[in-house]
Structures are given as structure tokens and as C-alpha cells.
Amino acid sequence: MNGYSRPAKIFIQLAVVVGALMMLVFGVWMRIDPAGFAEYAQFPNHVHFLHDAGVFQIGIGLMMLCALVWRDVLSIVLAGFFVTNTLHAVNHAADLDLGGSPDNWWQLGLVSLLALAGLVVHRAQLSRRSRADA
């Protein structure tokens, strides 16, 4: 964070970490204990919905933490989407007994593989460009 004063940089990083941790804690809770989270939040326990909401919150938290390490938006978005969509595919495979199409998990998985390939190619291009600039 070039150009920021040290106090501003620390404050911004703290805001990102606290926000990310909140998203991760609640997201993991929804994923592993949907009934407990539903009771805490005082709304109906819809297991698959809470599983999906949990992994989307986990993805947001991870993207926030990635933003502290990477300055490259495409890397952050592709990594976050890959993790979130892959966990979403796992939810659909694990929750087949709750309804939904039996094809959803592998269709989501294919899109995750595409995102991972995009991330790998993008990071390789960045690496190649930085070596050429050196």
C-alpha cells in the first residue's frame, strides 16, 4: 500500500483482517453446524442453503485475506472463485439427499477447473513478465 501513512495502512489492514475473520468464522459455522447457526441467527434451518451461504462467506473471507498478499485483482478473483465454487460443488455432492440435480456438483466442478486453469495461466504470465522486466 504505497502512498499510505503507516497508521492508515495498519488501520486498513486491521479492517480487512477483522472483516475476513468474521466472514470465515460465520461461514465455517454455517458449513459445519447449520442447525446451530440457524438457532443463533433465529431463522429456519435450511441445511443446503446454509451450507451454500457458508461457503460463499468463506470465499469472501479468503479473497479479503488474499488482497493483503496479492495486489493483482485477477489473481484474487480467480483464486477466490476457484475455492468458493469448488466448495459449492462439494456441497451439491454432499447434499444430494436434500434435493437438487445430481449433475450440479460436476458441472460446478468443471467451472472450478476452468477458473483454476485461468489462475495458473494468469500467474505464469505475470511471472514471465516480471522476469522479462528484471
BAVO-629004 format. One record per residue: residue number from 1; residue in one letter; x negated, y, z of N, C-alpha, C in turn. Coordinates in pm, 1 decimal. Each point is the difference from the previous one (the first is absolute). Example, Ala and Ser with C-alpha at 12.3 -4.5 7.8 and 13.67 -1.06 7.14 Angstrom:
residues 2
tivo  vopa  n_xx  n_yy  n_zz  ca_xx  ca_yy  ca_zz  c_xx  c_yy  c_zz
1  a  -1319.0  -569.0  780.0  89.0  119.0  0.0  -90.0  120.0  0.0
2  s  35.0  105.0  -72.0  -82.0  119.0  6.0  77.0  109.0  73.0
END
This chain:
residues 134
tivo  vopa  n_xx  n_yy  n_zz  ca_xx  ca_yy  ca_zz  c_xx  c_yy  c_zz
1  m  -84.4  -118.0  0.0  84.4  118.0  0.0  -88.5  123.7  0.0
2  n  -61.2  18.9  -112.6  -87.2  116.3  -14.9  81.4  128.2  7.0
3  g  -57.1  101.9  60.9  65.8  129.2  6.7  89.3  17.2  121.3
4  y  19.9  -104.0  78.9  81.4  10.3  121.1  -89.3  30.4  118.6
5  s  50.4  77.8  92.9  -75.3  19.0  124.3  1.3  -132.2  76.4
6  r  -96.4  -18.5  87.2  -7.6  -125.2  77.4  127.4  -23.3  81.5
7  p  52.9  100.2  71.4  125.3  -24.1  74.7  117.3  -37.2  -92.0
8  a  9.9  63.1  -115.8  108.4  -32.1  -93.3  -15.3  -142.9  -50.9
9  k  -122.9  -38.7  -32.5  -25.4  -135.2  -49.8  38.2  -103.8  105.0
10  i  -39.3  22.5  124.6  33.3  -93.8  108.0  150.8  -7.1  20.7
11  f  66.7  114.8  -2.8  144.6  3.2  18.4  71.0  -77.2  -110.6
12  i  -40.5  21.4  -123.8  61.8  -68.5  -113.4  -22.7  -150.8  10.0
13  q  -122.3  -40.0  31.4  -29.1  -142.5  12.7  80.9  -62.7  113.6
14  l  13.5  71.7  110.5  79.9  -48.9  112.1  146.5  -17.0  -41.7
15  a  53.2  97.8  -72.4  138.6  -8.8  -46.5  18.9  -121.6  -90.0
16  v  -95.9  -26.1  -87.4  8.8  -114.6  -90.4  -7.3  -130.9  78.5
17  v  -94.3  -9.5  92.9  -16.0  -123.9  76.9  122.6  -27.2  87.4
18  v  51.1  100.6  68.3  118.1  -19.4  85.8  120.3  -41.0  -85.2
19  g  20.6  68.9  -111.2  110.1  -35.9  -89.2  -15.1  -140.7  -54.7
20  a  -121.1  -35.1  -41.4  -25.9  -133.3  -55.0  23.2  -107.7  105.3
21  l  -48.5  23.7  120.2  18.6  -99.4  106.9  147.2  -18.9  33.7
22  m  76.0  109.9  2.0  143.3  -11.0  25.3  65.4  -86.5  -107.9
23  m  -32.3  26.2  -125.9  57.6  -77.4  -109.9  -40.8  -147.3  11.1
24  l  -125.5  -25.4  32.0  -47.6  -137.2  9.9  64.0  -75.1  116.9
25  v  6.8  63.9  115.9  57.8  -66.1  117.7  146.7  -34.6  -24.1
26  f  78.5  97.6  -43.9  141.4  -27.2  -23.7  19.7  -94.8  -117.8
27  g  -82.4  12.8  -103.4  10.8  -89.5  -114.5  -30.1  -144.5  36.9
28  v  -106.7  -21.8  74.5  -34.6  -136.0  43.7  110.3  -53.9  91.7
29  w  50.9  85.2  89.3  106.9  -42.6  90.4  123.0  -45.8  -79.5
30  m  39.9  79.6  -100.8  115.1  -37.7  -81.7  -25.1  -131.7  -72.6
31  r  -123.5  -19.7  -43.5  -32.3  -120.5  -76.7  -1.0  -123.8  87.9
32  i  -57.8  9.0  120.5  -14.9  -121.3  81.8  111.7  -20.5  101.4
33  d  73.2  105.9  36.0  108.3  -12.4  97.6  117.3  89.3  -39.5
34  p  67.3  -33.6  -110.8  108.2  86.8  -45.6  112.1  15.8  102.7
35  a  31.4  -105.6  73.9  107.1  9.5  100.5  -38.4  97.6  110.8
36  g  -122.8  -7.5  46.2  -46.0  91.4  105.0  -1.3  144.2  -47.5
37  f  -44.4  20.2  -124.0  -0.8  136.1  -52.6  141.8  52.5  -16.8
38  a  90.5  -83.2  -51.7  138.7  41.9  -20.0  63.7  38.5  133.2
39  e  -29.9  -76.4  102.7  54.2  33.0  132.9  -55.7  134.4  48.0
40  y  -130.4  19.9  -15.4  -64.1  125.1  39.3  59.1  118.6  -77.3
41  a  15.5  -15.2  -130.8  48.1  108.7  -85.3  152.3  14.9  4.9
42  q  66.2  -97.4  60.8  145.5  0.3  14.0  72.6  -1.1  -134.9
43  f  -43.6  -91.1  -86.2  75.8  -24.6  -121.9  2.0  -148.7  -29.4
44  p  86.9  -43.6  -91.0  17.3  -144.0  -23.6  -130.0  -69.4  -39.8
45  n  -9.3  -125.6  41.1  -117.6  -80.5  -32.4  20.3  -66.4  -135.5
46  h  -41.0  68.2  -103.6  1.4  -57.8  -134.6  -144.4  -41.3  -28.6
47  v  -27.8  -126.5  18.8  -137.1  -50.5  1.0  -76.8  37.2  -126.2
48  h  54.2  -30.1  -117.5  -75.8  27.9  -122.1  -22.1  150.3  -20.0
49  f  102.4  80.0  27.7  -16.7  144.5  -13.2  -110.7  49.5  92.5
50  l  -2.5  -47.7  123.2  -104.3  43.2  94.0  -136.7  -52.0  -41.8
51  h  -5.3  -121.7  -52.9  -127.9  -49.2  -52.3  -51.8  92.7  -110.2
52  d  87.6  35.0  -94.1  -41.6  87.8  -109.8  -35.1  140.0  50.6
53  a  83.6  56.8  86.2  -29.8  133.4  54.3  -133.6  -2.4  73.6
54  g  -25.7  -109.5  70.1  -126.9  -12.2  72.6  -120.1  0.7  -91.6
55  v  5.9  -77.9  -109.1  -117.0  -3.0  -88.3  -17.3  131.8  -74.2
56  f  108.8  69.7  -27.9  -15.0  131.1  -64.0  -64.6  98.6  97.6
57  q  34.8  -8.2  126.9  -65.5  86.4  98.4  -146.3  -38.2  16.8
58  i  -29.5  -128.5  -1.9  -139.9  -43.9  7.2  -77.6  57.8  -118.7
59  g  58.4  -5.1  -117.4  -66.4  54.7  -119.5  -27.1  148.4  12.3
60  i  95.7  74.8  52.1  -19.3  144.8  19.0  -113.8  23.8  98.6
61  g  0.6  -73.3  111.0  -107.1  15.8  98.8  -136.8  -30.2  -58.0
62  l  -9.6  -107.6  -78.6  -128.2  -35.1  -61.9  -44.7  105.4  -101.1
63  m  95.2  54.2  -77.6  -37.2  104.8  -95.7  -50.6  124.1  72.9
64  m  62.7  32.2  112.3  -46.7  115.9  77.6  -142.8  -22.1  47.4
65  l  -30.0  -120.2  49.5  -136.7  -27.9  45.8  -98.0  -2.6  -117.7
66  c  42.6  -54.7  -113.7  -86.9  -0.1  -119.4  -36.4  142.2  -41.5
67  a  93.0  93.4  19.5  -25.6  138.7  -39.0  -112.3  62.3  82.2
68  l  -28.5  -55.8  116.0  -112.0  50.1  79.8  -133.6  -49.9  -53.1
69  v  3.5  -109.4  -76.7  -122.0  -60.9  -52.2  -23.3  37.0  -145.6
70  w  104.5  -12.0  -80.3  -8.5  29.7  -142.3  61.0  135.9  -28.6
71  r  -60.0  73.2  -90.7  57.4  127.3  -45.0  70.8  -16.6  -134.4
72  d  -8.1  -118.9  -53.0  54.8  -29.2  -131.1  145.3  -47.4  13.4
73  v  92.2  78.6  -50.2  142.9  -27.2  14.6  40.1  -132.1  -65.7
74  l  -50.7  -28.5  -117.7  36.8  -125.5  -66.7  -42.6  -122.2  80.6
75  s  -116.9  4.3  60.2  -44.1  -112.2  83.8  94.0  -18.3  118.8
76  i  35.3  109.7  64.2  88.8  -6.0  116.5  135.9  -57.3  -39.1
77  v  55.6  51.6  -107.9  133.9  -42.7  -42.0  -0.7  -146.0  -46.0
78  l  -97.3  -38.5  -79.6  -4.1  -138.0  -47.4  -24.3  -98.6  113.9
79  a  -89.7  33.0  92.1  -25.0  -88.0  114.9  124.6  -9.9  87.3
80  g  61.2  114.0  28.2  121.1  -0.4  82.9  113.2  -76.0  -64.5
81  f  17.7  20.6  -129.6  106.9  -71.9  -70.9  -29.0  -149.3  -2.6
82  f  -123.7  -37.4  -25.7  -36.1  -142.1  -3.7  33.7  -68.2  132.7
83  v  -44.6  59.2  110.8  25.5  -60.1  131.4  150.0  -3.9  29.1
84  t  67.8  112.5  -19.8  142.3  8.1  31.4  81.7  -95.4  -85.8
85  n  -23.9  -0.3  -129.1  77.9  -85.0  -89.6  -29.3  -147.3  23.5
86  t  -124.6  -32.5  34.1  -34.3  -138.9  29.4  72.1  -46.4  126.4
87  l  -0.1  83.2  104.4  74.7  -34.2  121.7  149.9  -9.6  -29.4
88  h  48.7  85.1  -89.2  140.3  -4.9  -41.2  28.9  -134.2  -68.7
89  a  -90.4  -46.4  -85.6  16.3  -129.7  -65.9  2.0  -112.6  103.4
90  v  -88.5  9.4  98.8  -2.4  -100.3  107.3  133.6  -1.2  73.7
91  n  56.0  119.0  27.1  131.7  6.7  64.9  105.2  -74.1  -80.9
92  h  -0.3  22.9  -131.0  101.6  -63.3  -83.2  -17.7  -151.9  -4.0
93  a  -122.9  -47.1  4.8  -23.3  -144.9  4.4  42.3  -56.3  135.8
94  a  -34.9  69.1  107.2  31.1  -48.3  135.2  148.6  9.8  32.0
95  d  67.7  96.0  -59.0  141.5  24.3  31.8  96.2  -58.9  -102.3
96  l  -44.1  -96.7  -77.9  87.2  -60.0  -101.9  129.7  -53.5  60.2
97  d  -7.7  -49.8  122.4  120.2  -54.2  64.3  100.4  108.8  38.0
98  l  -41.4  127.9  -9.1  89.3  110.8  35.6  72.2  56.6  -121.7
99  g  -31.8  -50.4  -119.1  64.3  47.7  -121.8  -101.1  59.3  -96.5
100  g  50.2  59.2  -104.7  -88.1  58.1  -101.3  -34.8  -101.6  -106.0
101  s  -61.3  47.1  -105.9  -38.0  -85.9  -111.6  -127.8  -77.3  33.8
102  p  -3.2  -128.9  -31.0  -122.6  -76.7  24.2  -115.7  41.4  -90.7
103  d  28.6  85.2  -98.9  -105.0  47.3  -90.9  -68.2  127.9  49.3
104  n  60.1  68.8  95.0  -53.3  130.1  41.7  -143.4  -6.3  50.3
105  w  -33.5  -100.8  80.1  -132.6  -2.8  62.0  -110.3  -8.4  -105.0
106  w  16.9  -86.7  -100.3  -108.4  -12.5  -98.2  -1.3  116.8  -98.1
107  q  116.2  60.4  -26.9  2.1  118.5  -85.4  -72.7  115.3  69.4
108  l  27.6  18.6  129.2  -71.7  102.0  76.8  -149.1  -32.8  4.6
109  g  -31.9  -128.0  14.2  -140.0  -42.2  3.2  -74.6  32.8  -128.9
110  l  66.9  -16.3  -112.8  -63.0  34.8  -128.5  -31.7  149.3  -7.0
111  v  92.5  82.1  47.2  -24.0  145.3  -0.5  -114.7  33.7  94.8
112  s  -10.9  -72.9  111.3  -113.4  20.7  91.5  -132.0  -32.1  -68.0
113  l  -2.2  -109.4  -75.4  -123.0  -34.8  -72.7  -37.8  107.7  -101.0
114  l  99.7  56.3  -66.3  -25.8  109.9  -93.2  -59.6  120.1  73.6
115  a  56.1  33.8  115.6  -52.6  112.3  79.1  -142.4  -28.1  46.2
116  l  -26.4  -122.8  43.3  -135.7  -36.1  43.0  -97.4  11.2  -116.2
117  a  38.9  -49.3  -116.2  -86.6  11.1  -118.0  -24.6  147.0  -33.7
118  g  103.5  81.9  7.3  -16.3  143.2  -24.8  -96.3  62.9  98.7
119  l  10.1  -39.5  127.0  -90.9  53.5  102.5  -144.1  -42.4  -27.4
120  v  -19.7  -125.8  -32.7  -135.6  -50.3  -27.3  -60.6  73.1  -119.3
121  v  75.3  14.0  -107.8  -50.8  69.5  -119.3  -27.4  146.1  31.7
122  h  91.2  64.1  72.2  -17.8  141.1  35.0  -125.0  20.8  85.1
123  r  -18.0  -82.8  103.0  -117.9  13.9  87.3  -128.4  -28.6  -78.2
124  a  4.0  -96.3  -91.8  -118.6  -29.0  -82.8  -34.5  118.6  -87.9
125  q  101.9  65.6  -56.3  -24.6  118.0  -83.2  -58.4  113.9  83.3
126  l  50.4  18.3  121.1  -55.6  103.5  88.2  -145.4  -28.8  34.2
127  s  -27.9  -125.8  29.2  -136.9  -39.6  33.0  -93.5  20.9  -119.1
128  r  47.1  -38.7  -117.7  -79.8  16.2  -121.1  -26.7  148.2  -26.2
129  r  101.9  82.4  19.5  -15.5  143.7  -24.2  -97.2  63.0  101.8
130  s  9.6  -43.2  127.9  -89.6  59.1  99.9  -145.0  -43.4  -22.8
131  r  -20.8  -123.4  -49.4  -137.5  -44.0  -32.6  -54.4  78.8  -117.6
132  a  86.2  30.8  -96.7  -43.0  76.0  -117.6  -34.5  144.1  37.5
133  d  70.3  54.6  100.8  -24.7  137.9  44.0  -126.1  10.9  86.3
134  a  -46.9  -112.7  53.6  -115.7  3.3  90.9  -131.5  13.9  -72.8
END
